[in-house]
Amino acid sequence: MLYTQKDDAAAKRQLMRVWLAVGLLGAVGCALMVWVILSLHLWGAVGIGVIWSSGCVFLYSLYGKPIRQYRRFLSLMSAGRKNTEVYRFEAISPDISVREGVWMHEVTFTMDDGQERLLFFDDNKEFPALEAGSQASVTFIGHYIFDITPVTEQE
């Protein structure tokens, strides 16, 4: 199984660190604004306020939002309806695409009737060693791979 409670706990810790950094930046910005206002430099306080708020928004959008979206993805993976099928593995794309805010690789499988199936694999996880044309048991939720295991000939 690719996803465990440890993944969510790690993402939660990362998000708390981001909130701590934004909070520290906010506290320093507020203290600086109060000092400038008490020094009767109103335009300086406005400038500091603009820079401070821009820095907080920048930090959150660069670090906090992707972690929040990944936690939402982990929630989907723990609560969604899982389907398991056996497909023939074709290829995994080395390129990264962003699906609902999460970095994913496109994985192509072929079904028994010859149709191709495109699923997405989390970039944060290690992809199992599969050769093109080999059978794999794929557990997926929607278009996202939850678990993938190679199928041996004996099974």
N, C-alpha and C positions, 0 to 999 in steps of 0.2 A: 504494500500500500504506500502510495507516494505522500499522502497528506495525513498528518497527525496533529494532536493538540499542541505539540511542541512548536509547530510552524506558526500557529496562531499566537502562542505565548511570545515567540521571538518577534513577530510583527508588532505585537502590543508593546513590547519593551522598546522597540525602535521608535514607535509613534510617541511614547512617553518622553524619550530623549529629545525628539523634535519639539514637542510642546514645552519641554524644559528650556531648550535653546531660545524658542520664540518668547517664552515668559521672561527669561533673563534679558533678552534684547528689549522687551517691552519695559521692564523695570528700569533699566539704564536710561532708555529714552524718556520715560516719565520723569525720572529724577533730573535729567538734563533740561527738560522743558520747564520744570518748576524752578530750577536755578536761573534759567535765562529769563523767565517771567519776573522773578523777584529782582533781577538786575535791570528790569524795565526795558528790555529789548524785545518788544512784541514781535517784530518781523523775524528776529532770530528764532523765537519760539515757534513761529509758523513754519519756518524752514526746517527746523529740527523735527517738528511734528510730521511734516511731509516725508522727510527722509526716514524717520522711525517707522511710520506706518507702511511705507513702501518696502522697507527691509523685512518687516514682519510678514507681509503678504508674499514677498519673494521667497523667504525661507519656508513658509508653509506650502506654497505651491510647488516648490522644487523638491522638498523632502517629505512633507507630511501627506500631501494628497496621494502620491503613488502608494505609500504604505497603507493609507486608508482604503484605497481601491483594492489592494492586494488582500487586506483583511476581509473586505466584502466578497471577494472571489473565494477565499477560504471558507467563508460562511456558506456560500453556494455549494461548494464541494462537500461540505459536511452534511448539508440538509437536503440536497437535491436527489432526484430519482435516478438511480444508477441502472444502466443497461450494460450487459456483458455480451460481446460477440467475438467470434474468431474470424479474423481477417488476415489477408496476406499483405505483409508490409512491403511497401514500394520504396518510399524515400522520406527523408526529413529535410526540410529546407534549412540551410544555414542562416538564412535571413530572419530577422526578428520583425514580427508585426505586433502592433498594439491592439489587443482585443479587450474592450471594456476597461482600459487603463492598465492592463497587465501585459507584460512582454511574453509573447508566445512564438513558438516555432510551428509552422504548418507541417503536418504529417499526412502523407498520402497512403491509403490502404486500398486494396482491391477486394471486393466482396465476392462471394461464390458465383454470382450471376454475371461477373465481369465489370460491374459498375465500380467507379472509383468513389471513395469516401474520404473527405477531407476533414481531419480533426486537428485540434490545437493542443500543443504540449507546452507546459509551463517552462520558461527559460531558467527559472531558479532551481529546477530539479534536474537530476542526472538522467539522461535518456539511456535505456538499457541497450546492450549490444545486440542489435538485430541486423541480419543481412537482408538485402533486397530479395524478395521472393519467399522469405521464411514466414511461417504462420505465427500469429501472436494473438493471445487472448486480451482483448481490450475492454476495459470497463470505462464507460464515459457518461458524462452528464451533459446533455445538449450536444455541443460541439467540442467539449473540453475533456481531455483524457484524465481520468481519475487514477487508473492503474493499468499497467501494461506488462504482460509477462510472456516470454517466448513459449511456444507450444512445441514440445518434443514429439518425435514420431511415435513414441510408446503410448502417449496419451490418446 
